[in-house]
């Protein structure tokens, strides 16, 4: 079951510095990516999700992308 609290818990796993947003380094850390070759690919993913164009993924952006990936309607 996907719930609001589960999405928030998952978000906090990514948000290692508790800043309220997920940045490139945090995504790479969670996925174990140490290759510099993949930085552009990760940055492209952030750009696609980052609707407010601040360079990181906020909680609402995270929830929206997860719900759309799982085809869940609000």
PQR file of N, CA, C, O and H, with PARSE charges and radii, in Angstrom:
ATOM      1  N   UNK A   1       0.834  -1.185   0.000 -0.4000 1.5000
ATOM      2  CA  UNK A   1       0.000   0.000   0.000 -0.0000 2.0000
ATOM      3  C   UNK A   1       0.877   1.247   0.000  0.5500 1.7000
ATOM      4  O   UNK A   1       1.831   1.369   0.767 -0.5500 1.4000
ATOM      5  N   UNK A   2       0.521   2.145  -0.872 -0.4000 1.5000
ATOM      6  CA  UNK A   2       1.209   3.425  -0.937 -0.0000 2.0000
ATOM      7  C   UNK A   2       0.387   4.439  -0.151  0.5500 1.7000
ATOM      8  O   UNK A   2      -0.798   4.631  -0.423 -0.5500 1.4000
ATOM      9  H   UNK A   2      -0.254   2.046  -1.495  0.4000 1.0000
ATOM     10  N   UNK A   3       1.003   5.070   0.800 -0.4000 1.5000
ATOM     11  CA  UNK A   3       0.287   6.052   1.612 -0.0000 2.0000
ATOM     12  C   UNK A   3       1.123   7.315   1.712  0.5500 1.7000
ATOM     13  O   UNK A   3       2.306   7.336   1.373 -0.5500 1.4000
ATOM     14  H   UNK A   3       1.965   4.914   1.022  0.4000 1.0000
ATOM     15  N   UNK A   4       0.470   8.365   2.189 -0.4000 1.5000
ATOM     16  CA  UNK A   4       1.157   9.634   2.386 -0.0000 2.0000
ATOM     17  C   UNK A   4       2.362   9.458   3.310  0.5500 1.7000
ATOM     18  O   UNK A   4       3.445   9.973   3.031 -0.5500 1.4000
ATOM     19  H   UNK A   4      -0.491   8.348   2.465  0.4000 1.0000
ATOM     20  N   UNK A   5       2.170   8.728   4.411 -0.4000 1.5000
ATOM     21  CA  UNK A   5       3.272   8.547   5.363 -0.0000 2.0000
ATOM     22  C   UNK A   5       4.398   7.709   4.769  0.5500 1.7000
ATOM     23  O   UNK A   5       5.569   7.943   5.067 -0.5500 1.4000
ATOM     24  H   UNK A   5       1.290   8.309   4.638  0.4000 1.0000
ATOM     25  N   UNK A   6       4.051   6.733   3.930 -0.4000 1.5000
ATOM     26  CA  UNK A   6       5.089   5.923   3.291 -0.0000 2.0000
ATOM     27  C   UNK A   6       5.911   6.772   2.307  0.5500 1.7000
ATOM     28  O   UNK A   6       7.133   6.641   2.238 -0.5500 1.4000
ATOM     29  H   UNK A   6       3.099   6.542   3.688  0.4000 1.0000
ATOM     30  N   UNK A   7       5.240   7.629   1.561 -0.4000 1.5000
ATOM     31  CA  UNK A   7       5.956   8.520   0.642 -0.0000 2.0000
ATOM     32  C   UNK A   7       6.858   9.480   1.412  0.5500 1.7000
ATOM     33  O   UNK A   7       7.988   9.743   0.999 -0.5500 1.4000
ATOM     34  H   UNK A   7       4.247   7.736   1.618  0.4000 1.0000
ATOM     35  N   UNK A   8       6.362   9.997   2.522 -0.4000 1.5000
ATOM     36  CA  UNK A   8       7.170  10.911   3.328 -0.0000 2.0000
ATOM     37  C   UNK A   8       8.370  10.201   3.946  0.5500 1.7000
ATOM     38  O   UNK A   8       9.458  10.772   4.020 -0.5500 1.4000
ATOM     39  H   UNK A   8       5.444   9.783   2.857  0.4000 1.0000
ATOM     40  N   UNK A   9       8.183   8.975   4.384 -0.4000 1.5000
ATOM     41  CA  UNK A   9       9.289   8.186   4.932 -0.0000 2.0000
ATOM     42  C   UNK A   9      10.333   7.911   3.857  0.5500 1.7000
ATOM     43  O   UNK A   9      11.534   8.030   4.101 -0.5500 1.4000
ATOM     44  H   UNK A   9       7.299   8.510   4.324  0.4000 1.0000
ATOM     45  N   UNK A  10       9.873   7.546   2.677 -0.4000 1.5000
ATOM     46  CA  UNK A  10      10.794   7.298   1.561 -0.0000 2.0000
ATOM     47  C   UNK A  10      11.545   8.560   1.203  0.5500 1.7000
ATOM     48  O   UNK A  10      12.747   8.515   0.942 -0.5500 1.4000
ATOM     49  H   UNK A  10       8.898   7.449   2.479  0.4000 1.0000
ATOM     50  N   UNK A  11      10.849   9.688   1.186 -0.4000 1.5000
ATOM     51  CA  UNK A  11      11.495  10.972   0.897 -0.0000 2.0000
ATOM     52  C   UNK A  11      12.614  11.240   1.900  0.5500 1.7000
ATOM     53  O   UNK A  11      13.704  11.665   1.519 -0.5500 1.4000
ATOM     54  H   UNK A  11       9.872   9.724   1.398  0.4000 1.0000
ATOM     55  N   UNK A  12      12.346  10.992   3.178 -0.4000 1.5000
ATOM     56  CA  UNK A  12      13.362  11.234   4.219 -0.0000 2.0000
ATOM     57  C   UNK A  12      14.583  10.328   4.048  0.5500 1.7000
ATOM     58  O   UNK A  12      15.690  10.707   4.429 -0.5500 1.4000
ATOM     59  H   UNK A  12      11.460  10.647   3.488  0.4000 1.0000
ATOM     60  N   UNK A  13      14.393   9.147   3.484 -0.4000 1.5000
ATOM     61  CA  UNK A  13      15.534   8.268   3.208 -0.0000 2.0000
ATOM     62  C   UNK A  13      16.469   8.933   2.203  0.5500 1.7000
ATOM     63  O   UNK A  13      17.690   8.870   2.346 -0.5500 1.4000
ATOM     64  H   UNK A  13      13.493   8.839   3.174  0.4000 1.0000
ATOM     65  N   UNK A  14      15.897   9.564   1.196 -0.4000 1.5000
ATOM     66  CA  UNK A  14      16.695  10.272   0.192 -0.0000 2.0000
ATOM     67  C   UNK A  14      17.276  11.562   0.750  0.5500 1.7000
ATOM     68  O   UNK A  14      18.415  11.907   0.437 -0.5500 1.4000
ATOM     69  H   UNK A  14      14.905   9.615   1.079  0.4000 1.0000
ATOM     70  N   UNK A  15      16.523  12.275   1.566 -0.4000 1.5000
ATOM     71  CA  UNK A  15      16.922  13.594   2.093 -0.0000 2.0000
ATOM     72  C   UNK A  15      17.883  13.416   3.273  0.5500 1.7000
ATOM     73  O   UNK A  15      17.515  13.641   4.426 -0.5500 1.4000
ATOM     74  H   UNK A  15      15.598  11.995   1.821  0.4000 1.0000
ATOM     75  N   UNK A  16      19.090  13.019   2.972 -0.4000 1.5000
ATOM     76  CA  UNK A  16      20.090  12.675   3.996 -0.0000 2.0000
ATOM     77  C   UNK A  16      20.427  13.838   4.926  0.5500 1.7000
ATOM     78  O   UNK A  16      20.697  13.620   6.107 -0.5500 1.4000
ATOM     79  H   UNK A  16      19.389  12.836   2.035  0.4000 1.0000
ATOM     80  N   UNK A  17      20.416  15.070   4.412 -0.4000 1.5000
ATOM     81  CA  UNK A  17      20.800  16.212   5.244 -0.0000 2.0000
ATOM     82  C   UNK A  17      19.600  16.904   5.894  0.5500 1.7000
ATOM     83  O   UNK A  17      19.744  17.958   6.514 -0.5500 1.4000
ATOM     84  H   UNK A  17      20.197  15.247   3.452  0.4000 1.0000
ATOM     85  N   UNK A  18      18.415  16.304   5.746 -0.4000 1.5000
ATOM     86  CA  UNK A  18      17.183  16.840   6.333 -0.0000 2.0000
ATOM     87  C   UNK A  18      16.904  18.283   5.933  0.5500 1.7000
ATOM     88  O   UNK A  18      16.391  19.067   6.731 -0.5500 1.4000
ATOM     89  H   UNK A  18      18.297  15.448   5.243  0.4000 1.0000
ATOM     90  N   UNK A  19      17.242  18.628   4.702 -0.4000 1.5000
ATOM     91  CA  UNK A  19      17.039  19.997   4.210 -0.0000 2.0000
ATOM     92  C   UNK A  19      15.626  20.230   3.692  0.5500 1.7000
ATOM     93  O   UNK A  19      15.228  21.372   3.461 -0.5500 1.4000
ATOM     94  H   UNK A  19      17.659  17.991   4.053  0.4000 1.0000
ATOM     95  N   UNK A  20      14.871  19.158   3.510 -0.4000 1.5000
ATOM     96  CA  UNK A  20      13.542  19.292   2.946 -0.0000 2.0000
ATOM     97  C   UNK A  20      13.525  19.166   1.439  0.5500 1.7000
ATOM     98  O   UNK A  20      12.492  19.363   0.800 -0.5500 1.4000
ATOM     99  H   UNK A  20      15.194  18.230   3.698  0.4000 1.0000
ATOM    100  N   UNK A  21      14.679  18.834   0.873 -0.4000 1.5000
ATOM    101  CA  UNK A  21      14.760  18.608  -0.569 -0.0000 2.0000
ATOM    102  C   UNK A  21      15.833  17.557  -0.858  0.5500 1.7000
ATOM    103  O   UNK A  21      16.715  17.296  -0.040 -0.5500 1.4000
ATOM    104  H   UNK A  21      15.518  18.673   1.393  0.4000 1.0000
ATOM    105  N   UNK A  22      15.729  16.972  -2.037 -0.4000 1.5000
ATOM    106  CA  UNK A  22      16.673  15.946  -2.469 -0.0000 2.0000
ATOM    107  C   UNK A  22      17.523  16.532  -3.578  0.5500 1.7000
ATOM    108  O   UNK A  22      17.001  17.015  -4.583 -0.5500 1.4000
ATOM    109  H   UNK A  22      15.013  17.184  -2.702  0.4000 1.0000
ATOM    110  N   UNK A  23      18.839  16.488  -3.394 -0.4000 1.5000
ATOM    111  CA  UNK A  23      19.723  17.020  -4.424 -0.0000 2.0000
ATOM    112  C   UNK A  23      20.476  15.888  -5.125  0.5500 1.7000
ATOM    113  O   UNK A  23      20.313  14.714  -4.793 -0.5500 1.4000
ATOM    114  H   UNK A  23      19.263  16.096  -2.578  0.4000 1.0000
ATOM    115  N   UNK A  24      21.277  16.257  -6.073 -0.4000 1.5000
ATOM    116  CA  UNK A  24      22.020  15.300  -6.893 -0.0000 2.0000
ATOM    117  C   UNK A  24      22.857  14.345  -6.048  0.5500 1.7000
ATOM    118  O   UNK A  24      22.816  13.134  -6.263 -0.5500 1.4000
ATOM    119  H   UNK A  24      21.409  17.211  -6.343  0.4000 1.0000
ATOM    120  N   UNK A  25      23.607  14.869  -5.101 -0.4000 1.5000
ATOM    121  CA  UNK A  25      24.472  14.019  -4.280 -0.0000 2.0000
ATOM    122  C   UNK A  25      23.670  13.012  -3.460  0.5500 1.7000
ATOM    123  O   UNK A  25      24.098  11.871  -3.283 -0.5500 1.4000
ATOM    124  H   UNK A  25      23.641  15.853  -4.926  0.4000 1.0000
ATOM    125  N   UNK A  26      22.514  13.428  -2.963 -0.4000 1.5000
ATOM    126  CA  UNK A  26      21.687  12.520  -2.161 -0.0000 2.0000
ATOM    127  C   UNK A  26      21.122  11.388  -3.016  0.5500 1.7000
ATOM    128  O   UNK A  26      21.090  10.237  -2.581 -0.5500 1.4000
ATOM    129  H   UNK A  26      22.166  14.355  -3.106  0.4000 1.0000
ATOM    130  N   UNK A  27      20.684  11.707  -4.215 -0.4000 1.5000
ATOM    131  CA  UNK A  27      20.179  10.660  -5.112 -0.0000 2.0000
ATOM    132  C   UNK A  27      21.292   9.680  -5.450  0.5500 1.7000
ATOM    133  O   UNK A  27      21.089   8.467  -5.403 -0.5500 1.4000
ATOM    134  H   UNK A  27      20.710  12.642  -4.569  0.4000 1.0000
ATOM    135  N   UNK A  28      22.443  10.190  -5.782 -0.4000 1.5000
ATOM    136  CA  UNK A  28      23.562   9.318  -6.124 -0.0000 2.0000
ATOM    137  C   UNK A  28      23.954   8.450  -4.932  0.5500 1.7000
ATOM    138  O   UNK A  28      24.284   7.277  -5.109 -0.5500 1.4000
ATOM    139  H   UNK A  28      22.608  11.175  -5.819  0.4000 1.0000
ATOM    140  N   UNK A  29      23.925   9.000  -3.737 -0.4000 1.5000
ATOM    141  CA  UNK A  29      24.270   8.247  -2.535 -0.0000 2.0000
ATOM    142  C   UNK A  29      23.296   7.084  -2.317  0.5500 1.7000
ATOM    143  O   UNK A  29      23.717   5.950  -2.088 -0.5500 1.4000
ATOM    144  H   UNK A  29      23.657   9.953  -3.593  0.4000 1.0000
ATOM    145  N   UNK A  30      22.005   7.373  -2.390 -0.4000 1.5000
ATOM    146  CA  UNK A  30      20.999   6.337  -2.147 -0.0000 2.0000
ATOM    147  C   UNK A  30      21.118   5.207  -3.156  0.5500 1.7000
ATOM    148  O   UNK A  30      20.956   4.039  -2.806 -0.5500 1.4000
ATOM    149  H   UNK A  30      21.664   8.294  -2.576  0.4000 1.0000
ATOM    150  N   UNK A  31      21.403   5.552  -4.415 -0.4000 1.5000
ATOM    151  CA  UNK A  31      21.505   4.527  -5.445 -0.0000 2.0000
ATOM    152  C   UNK A  31      22.909   3.936  -5.562  0.5500 1.7000
ATOM    153  O   UNK A  31      23.148   3.076  -6.408 -0.5500 1.4000
ATOM    154  H   UNK A  31      21.534   6.501  -4.699  0.4000 1.0000
ATOM    155  N   UNK A  32      23.839   4.391  -4.719 -0.4000 1.5000
ATOM    156  CA  UNK A  32      25.182   3.836  -4.720 -0.0000 2.0000
ATOM    157  C   UNK A  32      25.986   4.181  -5.956  0.5500 1.7000
ATOM    158  O   UNK A  32      26.890   3.441  -6.345 -0.5500 1.4000
ATOM    159  H   UNK A  32      23.644   5.090  -4.032  0.4000 1.0000
ATOM    160  N   UNK A  33      25.659   5.298  -6.571 -0.4000 1.5000
ATOM    161  CA  UNK A  33      26.336   5.703  -7.800 -0.0000 2.0000
ATOM    162  C   UNK A  33      27.582   6.512  -7.468  0.5500 1.7000
ATOM    163  O   UNK A  33      27.488   7.643  -6.990 -0.5500 1.4000
ATOM    164  H   UNK A  33      24.924   5.899  -6.255  0.4000 1.0000
ATOM    165  N   UNK A  34      28.726   5.939  -7.717 -0.4000 1.5000
ATOM    166  CA  UNK A  34      29.981   6.654  -7.493 -0.0000 2.0000
ATOM    167  C   UNK A  34      30.650   7.043  -8.802  0.5500 1.7000
ATOM    168  O   UNK A  34      31.730   7.634  -8.805 -0.5500 1.4000
ATOM    169  H   UNK A  34      28.802   5.021  -8.105  0.4000 1.0000
ATOM    170  N   UNK A  35      30.009   6.712  -9.904 -0.4000 1.5000
ATOM    171  CA  UNK A  35      30.574   6.995 -11.219 -0.0000 2.0000
ATOM    172  C   UNK A  35      30.285   8.431 -11.637  0.5500 1.7000
ATOM    173  O   UNK A  35      29.133   8.865 -11.627 -0.5500 1.4000
ATOM    174  H   UNK A  35      29.132   6.232  -9.902  0.4000 1.0000
ATOM    175  N   UNK A  36      31.302   9.148 -11.995 -0.4000 1.5000
ATOM    176  CA  UNK A  36      31.100  10.506 -12.486 -0.0000 2.0000
ATOM    177  C   UNK A  36      30.460  10.515 -13.861  0.5500 1.7000
ATOM    178  O   UNK A  36      29.917  11.536 -14.285 -0.5500 1.4000
ATOM    179  H   UNK A  36      32.238   8.796 -12.004  0.4000 1.0000
ATOM    180  N   UNK A  37      30.516   9.401 -14.558 -0.4000 1.5000
ATOM    181  CA  UNK A  37      29.952   9.317 -15.902 -0.0000 2.0000
ATOM    182  C   UNK A  37      28.434   9.466 -15.891  0.5500 1.7000
ATOM    183  O   UNK A  37      27.855   9.893 -16.891 -0.5500 1.4000
ATOM    184  H   UNK A  37      30.957   8.572 -14.214  0.4000 1.0000
ATOM    185  N   UNK A  38      27.784   9.129 -14.797 -0.4000 1.5000
ATOM    186  CA  UNK A  38      26.327   9.167 -14.732 -0.0000 2.0000
ATOM    187  C   UNK A  38      25.766  10.467 -14.165  0.5500 1.7000
ATOM    188  O   UNK A  38      24.548  10.593 -14.033 -0.5500 1.4000
ATOM    189  H   UNK A  38      28.254   8.783 -13.985  0.4000 1.0000
ATOM    190  N   UNK A  39      26.601  11.420 -13.830 -0.4000 1.5000
ATOM    191  CA  UNK A  39      26.126  12.662 -13.221 -0.0000 2.0000
ATOM    192  C   UNK A  39      25.117  13.373 -14.120  0.5500 1.7000
ATOM    193  O   UNK A  39      24.096  13.851 -13.627 -0.5500 1.4000
ATOM    194  H   UNK A  39      27.590  11.318 -13.937  0.4000 1.0000
ATOM    195  N   UNK A  40      25.372  13.453 -15.399 -0.4000 1.5000
ATOM    196  CA  UNK A  40      24.455  14.131 -16.321 -0.0000 2.0000
ATOM    197  C   UNK A  40      23.105  13.428 -16.340  0.5500 1.7000
ATOM    198  O   UNK A  40      22.071  14.095 -16.345 -0.5500 1.4000
ATOM    199  H   UNK A  40      26.202  13.065 -15.799  0.4000 1.0000
ATOM    200  N   UNK A  41      23.089  12.120 -16.349 -0.4000 1.5000
ATOM    201  CA  UNK A  41      21.826  11.379 -16.363 -0.0000 2.0000
ATOM    202  C   UNK A  41      21.015  11.683 -15.104  0.5500 1.7000
ATOM    203  O   UNK A  41      19.810  11.916 -15.192 -0.5500 1.4000
ATOM    204  H   UNK A  41      23.929  11.578 -16.344  0.4000 1.0000
ATOM    205  N   UNK A  42      21.658  11.682 -13.940 -0.4000 1.5000
ATOM    206  CA  UNK A  42      20.966  11.996 -12.693 -0.0000 2.0000
ATOM    207  C   UNK A  42      20.463  13.438 -12.699  0.5500 1.7000
ATOM    208  O   UNK A  42      19.347  13.713 -12.259 -0.5500 1.4000
ATOM    209  H   UNK A  42      22.637  11.493 -13.869  0.4000 1.0000
ATOM    210  N   UNK A  43      21.286  14.351 -13.196 -0.4000 1.5000
ATOM    211  CA  UNK A  43      20.875  15.758 -13.255 -0.0000 2.0000
ATOM    212  C   UNK A  43      19.672  15.932 -14.178  0.5500 1.7000
ATOM    213  O   UNK A  43      18.777  16.728 -13.893 -0.5500 1.4000
ATOM    214  H   UNK A  43      22.193  14.128 -13.553  0.4000 1.0000
ATOM    215  N   UNK A  44      19.652  15.195 -15.272 -0.4000 1.5000
ATOM    216  CA  UNK A  44      18.503  15.239 -16.191 -0.0000 2.0000
ATOM    217  C   UNK A  44      17.225  14.763 -15.497  0.5500 1.7000
ATOM    218  O   UNK A  44      16.150  15.319 -15.721 -0.5500 1.4000
ATOM    219  H   UNK A  44      20.380  14.548 -15.504  0.4000 1.0000
ATOM    220  N   UNK A  45      17.342  13.747 -14.664 -0.4000 1.5000
ATOM    221  CA  UNK A  45      16.188  13.239 -13.923 -0.0000 2.0000
ATOM    222  C   UNK A  45      15.685  14.301 -12.947  0.5500 1.7000
ATOM    223  O   UNK A  45      14.481  14.542 -12.855 -0.5500 1.4000
ATOM    224  H   UNK A  45      18.216  13.295 -14.481  0.4000 1.0000
ATOM    225  N   UNK A  46      16.595  14.928 -12.226 -0.4000 1.5000
ATOM    226  CA  UNK A  46      16.201  15.994 -11.295 -0.0000 2.0000
ATOM    227  C   UNK A  46      15.500  17.114 -12.049  0.5500 1.7000
ATOM    228  O   UNK A  46      14.457  17.599 -11.612 -0.5500 1.4000
ATOM    229  H   UNK A  46      17.573  14.732 -12.301  0.4000 1.0000
ATOM    230  N   UNK A  47      16.062  17.525 -13.170 -0.4000 1.5000
ATOM    231  CA  UNK A  47      15.474  18.602 -13.963 -0.0000 2.0000
ATOM    232  C   UNK A  47      14.059  18.254 -14.412  0.5500 1.7000
ATOM    233  O   UNK A  47      13.177  19.113 -14.420 -0.5500 1.4000
ATOM    234  H   UNK A  47      16.909  17.130 -13.525  0.4000 1.0000
ATOM    235  N   UNK A  48      13.844  17.003 -14.784 -0.4000 1.5000
ATOM    236  CA  UNK A  48      12.521  16.558 -15.223 -0.0000 2.0000
ATOM    237  C   UNK A  48      11.496  16.638 -14.079  0.5500 1.7000
ATOM    238  O   UNK A  48      10.339  16.987 -14.312 -0.5500 1.4000
ATOM    239  H   UNK A  48      14.560  16.305 -14.777  0.4000 1.0000
ATOM    240  N   UNK A  49      11.909  16.321 -12.867 -0.4000 1.5000
ATOM    241  CA  UNK A  49      11.010  16.274 -11.720 -0.0000 2.0000
ATOM    242  C   UNK A  49      10.851  17.643 -11.059  0.5500 1.7000
ATOM    243  O   UNK A  49       9.807  17.937 -10.477 -0.5500 1.4000
ATOM    244  H   UNK A  49      12.849  16.037 -12.677  0.4000 1.0000
ATOM    245  N   UNK A  50      11.873  18.465 -11.148 -0.4000 1.5000
ATOM    246  CA  UNK A  50      11.969  19.754 -10.446 -0.0000 2.0000
ATOM    247  C   UNK A  50      11.093  20.820 -11.104  0.5500 1.7000
ATOM    248  O   UNK A  50      11.562  21.592 -11.939 -0.5500 1.4000
ATOM    249  H   UNK A  50      12.721  18.226 -11.622  0.4000 1.0000
ATOM    250  N   UNK A  51       9.823  20.852 -10.719 -0.4000 1.5000
ATOM    251  CA  UNK A  51       8.863  21.762 -11.350 -0.0000 2.0000
ATOM    252  C   UNK A  51       9.054  23.223 -10.945  0.5500 1.7000
ATOM    253  O   UNK A  51       8.666  24.122 -11.691 -0.5500 1.4000
ATOM    254  H   UNK A  51       9.441  20.224 -10.040  0.4000 1.0000
ATOM    255  N   UNK A  52       9.645  23.473  -9.773 -0.4000 1.5000
ATOM    256  CA  UNK A  52       9.854  24.868  -9.372 -0.0000 2.0000
ATOM    257  C   UNK A  52      11.252  25.381  -9.749  0.5500 1.7000
ATOM    258  O   UNK A  52      11.618  26.509  -9.419 -0.5500 1.4000
ATOM    259  H   UNK A  52       9.959  22.742  -9.167  0.4000 1.0000
ATOM    260  N   UNK A  53      12.011  24.555 -10.430 -0.4000 1.5000
ATOM    261  CA  UNK A  53      13.318  24.918 -11.005 -0.0000 2.0000
ATOM    262  C   UNK A  53      14.315  25.461  -9.975  0.5500 1.7000
ATOM    263  O   UNK A  53      15.041  26.418 -10.245 -0.5500 1.4000
ATOM    264  H   UNK A  53      11.714  23.638 -10.698  0.4000 1.0000
ATOM    265  N   UNK A  54      14.339  24.839  -8.801 -0.4000 1.5000
ATOM    266  CA  UNK A  54      15.307  25.270  -7.790 -0.0000 2.0000
ATOM    267  C   UNK A  54      16.527  24.349  -7.703  0.5500 1.7000
ATOM    268  O   UNK A  54      17.400  24.544  -6.858 -0.5500 1.4000
ATOM    269  H   UNK A  54      13.750  24.062  -8.582  0.4000 1.0000
ATOM    270  N   UNK A  55      16.580  23.348  -8.582 -0.4000 1.5000
ATOM    271  CA  UNK A  55      17.752  22.476  -8.633 -0.0000 2.0000
ATOM    272  C   UNK A  55      17.688  21.264  -7.733  0.5500 1.7000
ATOM    273  O   UNK A  55      18.643  20.491  -7.658 -0.5500 1.4000
ATOM    274  H   UNK A  55      15.871  23.189  -9.269  0.4000 1.0000
ATOM    275  N   UNK A  56      16.563  21.089  -7.043 -0.4000 1.5000
ATOM    276  CA  UNK A  56      16.402  19.930  -6.173 -0.0000 2.0000
ATOM    277  C   UNK A  56      14.944  19.486  -6.208  0.5500 1.7000
ATOM    278  O   UNK A  56      14.094  20.142  -6.809 -0.5500 1.4000
ATOM    279  H   UNK A  56      15.787  21.717  -7.103  0.4000 1.0000
ATOM    280  N   UNK A  57      14.672  18.362  -5.553 -0.4000 1.5000
ATOM    281  CA  UNK A  57      13.325  17.786  -5.538 -0.0000 2.0000
ATOM    282  C   UNK A  57      12.739  17.950  -4.143  0.5500 1.7000
ATOM    283  O   UNK A  57      13.254  17.397  -3.171 -0.5500 1.4000
ATOM    284  H   UNK A  57      15.363  17.829  -5.065  0.4000 1.0000
ATOM    285  N   UNK A  58      11.662  18.713  -4.056 -0.4000 1.5000
ATOM    286  CA  UNK A  58      10.957  18.901  -2.791 -0.0000 2.0000
ATOM    287  C   UNK A  58       9.981  17.762  -2.551  0.5500 1.7000
ATOM    288  O   UNK A  58       9.753  16.928  -3.426 -0.5500 1.4000
ATOM    289  H   UNK A  58      11.244  19.162  -4.845  0.4000 1.0000
ATOM    290  N   UNK A  59       9.409  17.738  -1.355 -0.4000 1.5000
ATOM    291  CA  UNK A  59       8.489  16.669  -0.980 -0.0000 2.0000
ATOM    292  C   UNK A  59       7.297  16.594  -1.925  0.5500 1.7000
ATOM    293  O   UNK A  59       6.931  15.501  -2.356 -0.5500 1.4000
ATOM    294  H   UNK A  59       9.595  18.415  -0.643  0.4000 1.0000
ATOM    295  N   UNK A  60       6.689  17.714  -2.257 -0.4000 1.5000
ATOM    296  CA  UNK A  60       5.512  17.669  -3.130 -0.0000 2.0000
ATOM    297  C   UNK A  60       5.885  17.188  -4.531  0.5500 1.7000
ATOM    298  O   UNK A  60       5.119  16.456  -5.159 -0.5500 1.4000
ATOM    299  H   UNK A  60       6.986  18.603  -1.907  0.4000 1.0000
ATOM    300  N   UNK A  61       7.046  17.591  -5.022 -0.4000 1.5000
ATOM    301  CA  UNK A  61       7.515  17.107  -6.327 -0.0000 2.0000
ATOM    302  C   UNK A  61       7.772  15.600  -6.275  0.5500 1.7000
ATOM    303  O   UNK A  61       7.442  14.874  -7.213 -0.5500 1.4000
ATOM    304  H   UNK A  61       7.668  18.186  -4.513  0.4000 1.0000
ATOM    305  N   UNK A  62       8.358  15.144  -5.184 -0.4000 1.5000
ATOM    306  CA  UNK A  62       8.619  13.713  -4.998 -0.0000 2.0000
ATOM    307  C   UNK A  62       7.309  12.926  -4.991  0.5500 1.7000
ATOM    308  O   UNK A  62       7.178  11.917  -5.683 -0.5500 1.4000
ATOM    309  H   UNK A  62       8.626  15.734  -4.422  0.4000 1.0000
ATOM    310  N   UNK A  63       6.339  13.400  -4.201 -0.4000 1.5000
ATOM    311  CA  UNK A  63       5.050  12.723  -4.136 -0.0000 2.0000
ATOM    312  C   UNK A  63       4.386  12.683  -5.514  0.5500 1.7000
ATOM    313  O   UNK A  63       3.869  11.647  -5.931 -0.5500 1.4000
ATOM    314  H   UNK A  63       6.446  14.220  -3.639  0.4000 1.0000
ATOM    315  N   UNK A  64       4.406  13.820  -6.215 -0.4000 1.5000
ATOM    316  CA  UNK A  64       3.767  13.876  -7.536 -0.0000 2.0000
ATOM    317  C   UNK A  64       4.388  12.891  -8.512  0.5500 1.7000
ATOM    318  O   UNK A  64       3.667  12.193  -9.225 -0.5500 1.4000
ATOM    319  H   UNK A  64       4.826  14.661  -5.876  0.4000 1.0000
ATOM    320  N   UNK A  65       5.707  12.823  -8.555 -0.4000 1.5000
ATOM    321  CA  UNK A  65       6.352  11.929  -9.521 -0.0000 2.0000
ATOM    322  C   UNK A  65       6.107  10.470  -9.132  0.5500 1.7000
ATOM    323  O   UNK A  65       5.868   9.630 -10.000 -0.5500 1.4000
ATOM    324  H   UNK A  65       6.292  13.390  -7.975  0.4000 1.0000
ATOM    325  N   UNK A  66       6.163  10.166  -7.843 -0.4000 1.5000
ATOM    326  CA  UNK A  66       5.921   8.783  -7.423 -0.0000 2.0000
ATOM    327  C   UNK A  66       4.494   8.363  -7.736  0.5500 1.7000
ATOM    328  O   UNK A  66       4.266   7.250  -8.210 -0.5500 1.4000
ATOM    329  H   UNK A  66       6.357  10.848  -7.138  0.4000 1.0000
ATOM    330  N   UNK A  67       3.541   9.232  -7.480 -0.4000 1.5000
ATOM    331  CA  UNK A  67       2.150   8.904  -7.759 -0.0000 2.0000
ATOM    332  C   UNK A  67       1.903   8.778  -9.266  0.5500 1.7000
ATOM    333  O   UNK A  67       1.121   7.930  -9.697 -0.5500 1.4000
ATOM    334  H   UNK A  67       3.726  10.136  -7.096  0.4000 1.0000
ATOM    335  N   UNK A  68       2.558   9.608 -10.058 -0.4000 1.5000
ATOM    336  CA  UNK A  68       2.364   9.501 -11.505 -0.0000 2.0000
ATOM    337  C   UNK A  68       3.048   8.244 -12.050  0.5500 1.7000
ATOM    338  O   UNK A  68       2.524   7.609 -12.964 -0.5500 1.4000
ATOM    339  H   UNK A  68       3.193  10.296  -9.708  0.4000 1.0000
ATOM    340  N   UNK A  69       4.192   7.885 -11.512 -0.4000 1.5000
ATOM    341  CA  UNK A  69       4.867   6.669 -11.952 -0.0000 2.0000
ATOM    342  C   UNK A  69       4.038   5.423 -11.632  0.5500 1.7000
ATOM    343  O   UNK A  69       4.039   4.443 -12.376 -0.5500 1.4000
ATOM    344  H   UNK A  69       4.618   8.401 -10.769  0.4000 1.0000
ATOM    345  N   UNK A  70       3.345   5.491 -10.522 -0.4000 1.5000
ATOM    346  CA  UNK A  70       2.513   4.357 -10.098 -0.0000 2.0000
ATOM    347  C   UNK A  70       1.079   4.507 -10.569  0.5500 1.7000
ATOM    348  O   UNK A  70       0.224   3.684 -10.242 -0.5500 1.4000
ATOM    349  H   UNK A  70       3.344   6.287  -9.917  0.4000 1.0000
ATOM    350  N   UNK A  71       0.811   5.573 -11.348 -0.4000 1.5000
ATOM    351  CA  UNK A  71      -0.501   5.848 -11.939 -0.0000 2.0000
ATOM    352  C   UNK A  71      -1.582   5.916 -10.874  0.5500 1.7000
ATOM    353  O   UNK A  71      -2.642   5.303 -10.997 -0.5500 1.4000
ATOM    354  H   UNK A  71       1.506   6.241 -11.613  0.4000 1.0000
ATOM    355  N   UNK A  72      -1.286   6.685  -9.811 -0.4000 1.5000
ATOM    356  CA  UNK A  72      -2.238   6.884  -8.732 -0.0000 2.0000
ATOM    357  C   UNK A  72      -2.830   8.281  -8.884  0.5500 1.7000
ATOM    358  O   UNK A  72      -2.103   9.260  -9.056 -0.5500 1.4000
ATOM    359  H   UNK A  72      -0.425   7.184  -9.711  0.4000 1.0000
ATOM    360  N   UNK A  73      -4.121   8.360  -8.819 -0.4000 1.5000
ATOM    361  CA  UNK A  73      -4.826   9.640  -8.938 -0.0000 2.0000
ATOM    362  C   UNK A  73      -4.976  10.271  -7.568  0.5500 1.7000
ATOM    363  O   UNK A  73      -5.213   9.580  -6.577 -0.5500 1.4000
ATOM    364  H   UNK A  73      -4.711   7.565  -8.679  0.4000 1.0000
ATOM    365  N   UNK A  74      -4.832  11.612  -7.516 -0.4000 1.5000
ATOM    366  CA  UNK A  74      -5.041  12.343  -6.248 -0.0000 2.0000
ATOM    367  C   UNK A  74      -6.493  12.331  -5.856  0.5500 1.7000
ATOM    368  O   UNK A  74      -6.858  12.893  -4.824 -0.5500 1.4000
ATOM    369  H   UNK A  74      -4.639  12.173  -8.320  0.4000 1.0000
TER
END
